[in-house]
């Protein structure tokens, strides 16, 4: 029987497998390095893309903040204009107040009575005058109450001992002016005036 030595064949096969192993190990390392490089580049691209998006959003946010600031300024201007309009409207509604008050005072003033001082502070009316009797002052106060333009007349003081007006009664009274009074219509007021 012939002797065959298989040892060198096994050793050369082992060396061949070892070389293949190192080649495969090198290929795996190169593959891992290439994969990691690809991941690095891919993540870098995504980071750049997201940075551009963030920059775009920051720019848009700055524009919106600027618009919000302009809107706030416009709202302040609007509030100022509305307050001015309210003041103007109030002035327009109350500009006839002095005329109505003066007309009411003239119409309600009985004969033998005259004013020395008329004051209007807001809706508070202060009247100082002289009359030839107590009854004239009472009539004047009743007339004021009936006028509708003036309400709640209150006599502060009446005095018949004033040197500047001998024989006259000096009086001081307060009342409230009603600027929103709407006189009754001519037909409706005629029936109630007789009561």
Secondary structure as UniProt FT lines:
FT   HELIX           7..94
FT   TURN            95..96
FT   HELIX           97..108
FT   TURN            111..112
FT   STRAND          113..121
FT   TURN            122..123
FT   STRAND          124..131
FT   HELIX           134..147
FT   STRAND          150..159
FT   HELIX           163..165
FT   TURN            166..167
FT   STRAND          169..177
FT   TURN            179..180
FT   HELIX           186..193
//
